[in-house]
Amino acid sequence: MIITPRPALAPLTTLRLGGYALAEIRLDRPEDCGRLPEALAAAGGLPCVLGGGSNLLIHDGALPITVLRPLFGAKDAEPEVLGEEESDGIRRVLFRAGAGMPMPRLLAWCAKKGLSGLEGLIGVPGRLGGAVAMNAGAYGCSTAPLLRSLSVYTPEKGLHTLLPEGWSARYRHFSLTEPCAWYMSVSAVLSLAVDTPEAVHGRMRENFLHKKAGQPVHEHTAGCVFQNPEGQSAGRLLDAAGMKGKRRGALYFSPMHANFLVHDTRCGVPGLCSDALMLIAEAKRAVSDMFGVALQLEVKEWPPCPS
Ligand SMILES: Cc1cc2nc3c(=O)[nH]c(=O)nc-3n(C[C@H](O)[C@H](O)[C@H](O)COP(=O)(O)OP(=O)(O)OC[C@H]3O[C@@H](n4cnc5c(N)ncnc54)[C@H](O)[C@@H]3O)c2cc1C
């Protein structure tokens, strides 16, 4: 376990925004969890679990939070294959990966092994723990249906393993069914269908080309700012409400896809979360006035806002 006081948070996020936390607690091995209560008591503040920082909107200034960085499996070359199962006549492989494993590395392994299910997540940055916590998905796939068990740490019960009845998931939402102040995923067992490496690689390539053509994948963003309202596209609503290209300081809504807020780190103006929050408020107002739709944030704000 490595504890760093007053870490700068912007470099830990893909949007490159945010101030300072009280402390950063970096966990490399599940055994480090045993020392967490003591470390958190010493650091103070609200514990916030960081994955790859690709879905975060972190406020400016000195923040009353302590960041936990679970890097379990971050350096593992490969997940651990546990065996096979068959469901609905489909052969599937079960494997365990650490919550800190970067998703691009996991997807590369799936392509090499010919394991199918996560192809929609090509081009999605972040780590496995973040993908589970967000029930990340695209192109018809999402993480939760592939999850067979999840090892977590909670302040109430310490380290323990959950089966599917232990969580509840829906579109971009994942929570534990047991009462807990917060949780940190440590590792996950996933089940993917057996296919050929060529077929899996082909679908990933197709999805990535599609994504690259319509999203600012090479800019500093946090992915989609808003969730899609039931049956609608937040991007289309924002576009129709005139938000494409709208700018404040170093932040603007992408002219390529109105649901992506871009941080222009080369414009010479410091990037401020307050500018992002003002643009977000303006976008919500514009869509509500024009369509009567209340957009909900997909990105997670830190410090978390009471919902
Ligand atoms: C270019 C780009 C494209 C994207 N495309 C997509 C897309 O197609 N589909 C999609 O769903 N998302 C997309 N995203 C958003 C983002 O990549 C996903 O939500 C991703 O799964 C977040 O993972 P992360 O590790 O970066 O999580 P973070 O951003 O670090 O954290 C997100 C949330 O997960 C929690 N969390 C992280 N790790 C853990 C853990 N170990 N235990 C408990 N909680 C944890 C955090 O506390 C926070 O609430 C995109 C983002 C970018 C920048």
The ligand as an SDF file (V2000), in Angstrom:
LIG
                    3D

 53 58  0  0  0  0  0  0  0  0999 V2000
  -13.1870    8.0210  -25.2990 C   0  0  0  0  0  0  0  0  0  0  0  0
  -14.1630    7.3950  -24.3350 C   0  0  0  0  0  0  0  0  0  0  0  0
  -15.1170    6.5000  -24.8070 C   0  0  0  0  0  0  0  0  0  0  0  0
  -16.0220    5.9030  -23.9310 C   0  0  0  0  0  0  0  0  0  0  0  0
  -16.9490    5.0420  -24.4330 N   0  0  0  0  0  0  0  0  0  0  0  0
  -17.8070    4.4280  -23.5920 C   0  0  0  0  0  0  0  0  0  0  0  0
  -18.7880    3.4830  -24.0930 C   0  0  0  0  0  0  0  0  0  0  0  0
  -18.8470    3.2060  -25.2760 O   0  0  0  0  0  0  0  0  0  0  0  0
  -19.6070    2.8830  -23.1880 N   0  0  0  0  0  0  0  0  0  0  0  0
  -19.5470    3.1550  -21.8490 C   0  0  0  0  0  0  0  0  0  0  0  0
  -20.3140    2.5770  -21.0820 O   0  0  0  0  0  0  0  0  0  0  0  0
  -18.6470    4.0570  -21.3550 N   0  0  0  0  0  0  0  0  0  0  0  0
  -17.7860    4.6880  -22.1840 C   0  0  0  0  0  0  0  0  0  0  0  0
  -16.8850    5.5920  -21.6940 N   0  0  0  0  0  0  0  0  0  0  0  0
  -16.9000    5.9440  -20.2610 C   0  0  0  0  0  0  0  0  0  0  0  0
  -15.9210    5.1200  -19.3890 C   0  0  0  0  0  0  0  0  0  0  0  0
  -14.7940    4.7230  -20.1430 O   0  0  0  0  0  0  0  0  0  0  0  0
  -16.6060    3.8950  -18.7840 C   0  0  0  0  0  0  0  0  0  0  0  0
  -17.6800    4.2590  -17.9500 O   0  0  0  0  0  0  0  0  0  0  0  0
  -15.5960    3.0550  -17.9940 C   0  0  0  0  0  0  0  0  0  0  0  0
  -16.1310    1.7900  -17.7420 O   0  0  0  0  0  0  0  0  0  0  0  0
  -15.1800    3.7080  -16.6760 C   0  0  0  0  0  0  0  0  0  0  0  0
  -14.1100    2.9340  -16.1490 O   0  0  0  0  0  0  0  0  0  0  0  0
  -12.9630    3.5800  -15.2740 P   0  0  0  0  0  0  0  0  0  0  0  0
  -12.1140    2.4580  -14.7830 O   0  0  0  0  0  0  0  0  0  0  0  0
  -12.2790    4.6490  -16.0180 O   0  0  0  0  0  0  0  0  0  0  0  0
  -13.8100    4.1690  -14.0560 O   0  0  0  0  0  0  0  0  0  0  0  0
  -13.6320    5.5780  -13.3290 P   0  0  0  0  0  0  0  0  0  0  0  0
  -13.9280    6.6630  -14.2940 O   0  0  0  0  0  0  0  0  0  0  0  0
  -12.3510    5.6210  -12.6090 O   0  0  0  0  0  0  0  0  0  0  0  0
  -14.8100    5.4850  -12.2640 O   0  0  0  0  0  0  0  0  0  0  0  0
  -16.1660    5.4620  -12.6950 C   0  0  0  0  0  0  0  0  0  0  0  0
  -17.0400    5.0050  -11.5150 C   0  0  0  0  0  0  0  0  0  0  0  0
  -16.6890    3.6560  -11.1870 O   0  0  0  0  0  0  0  0  0  0  0  0
  -16.2830    3.5660   -9.8200 C   0  0  0  0  0  0  0  0  0  0  0  0
  -15.1980    2.5750   -9.7430 N   0  0  0  0  0  0  0  0  0  0  0  0
  -14.0730    2.5160  -10.4880 C   0  0  0  0  0  0  0  0  0  0  0  0
  -13.3370    1.4390  -10.1410 N   0  0  0  0  0  0  0  0  0  0  0  0
  -14.0160    0.8100   -9.1440 C   0  0  0  0  0  0  0  0  0  0  0  0
  -13.7620   -0.3440   -8.3510 C   0  0  0  0  0  0  0  0  0  0  0  0
  -12.6700   -1.1100   -8.4970 N   0  0  0  0  0  0  0  0  0  0  0  0
  -14.6810   -0.6790   -7.4040 N   0  0  0  0  0  0  0  0  0  0  0  0
  -15.8130    0.0640   -7.2120 C   0  0  0  0  0  0  0  0  0  0  0  0
  -16.1050    1.1700   -7.9380 N   0  0  0  0  0  0  0  0  0  0  0  0
  -15.2060    1.5340   -8.8890 C   0  0  0  0  0  0  0  0  0  0  0  0
  -15.8110    4.9620   -9.4470 C   0  0  0  0  0  0  0  0  0  0  0  0
  -15.8880    5.1820   -8.0520 O   0  0  0  0  0  0  0  0  0  0  0  0
  -16.7990    5.8270  -10.2380 C   0  0  0  0  0  0  0  0  0  0  0  0
  -18.0390    5.9340   -9.5590 O   0  0  0  0  0  0  0  0  0  0  0  0
  -15.9680    6.2120  -22.5570 C   0  0  0  0  0  0  0  0  0  0  0  0
  -15.0000    7.1130  -22.0810 C   0  0  0  0  0  0  0  0  0  0  0  0
  -14.1000    7.6990  -22.9500 C   0  0  0  0  0  0  0  0  0  0  0  0
  -13.0700    8.6520  -22.4160 C   0  0  0  0  0  0  0  0  0  0  0  0
  1  2  1  0
  2  3  1  0
  2 52  2  0
  3  4  2  0
  4  5  1  0
  4 50  1  0
  5  6  2  0
  6  7  1  0
  6 13  1  0
  7  8  2  0
  7  9  1  0
  9 10  1  0
 10 11  2  0
 10 12  1  0
 12 13  2  0
 13 14  1  0
 14 15  1  0
 14 50  1  0
 15 16  1  0
 16 17  1  0
 16 18  1  0
 18 19  1  0
 18 20  1  0
 20 21  1  0
 20 22  1  0
 22 23  1  0
 23 24  1  0
 24 25  2  0
 24 26  1  0
 24 27  1  0
 27 28  1  0
 28 29  2  0
 28 30  1  0
 28 31  1  0
 31 32  1  0
 32 33  1  0
 33 34  1  0
 33 48  1  0
 34 35  1  0
 35 36  1  0
 35 46  1  0
 36 37  1  0
 36 45  1  0
 37 38  2  0
 38 39  1  0
 39 40  1  0
 39 45  2  0
 40 41  1  0
 40 42  2  0
 42 43  1  0
 43 44  2  0
 44 45  1  0
 46 47  1  0
 46 48  1  0
 48 49  1  0
 50 51  2  0
 51 52  1  0
 52 53  1  0
M  END
$$$$
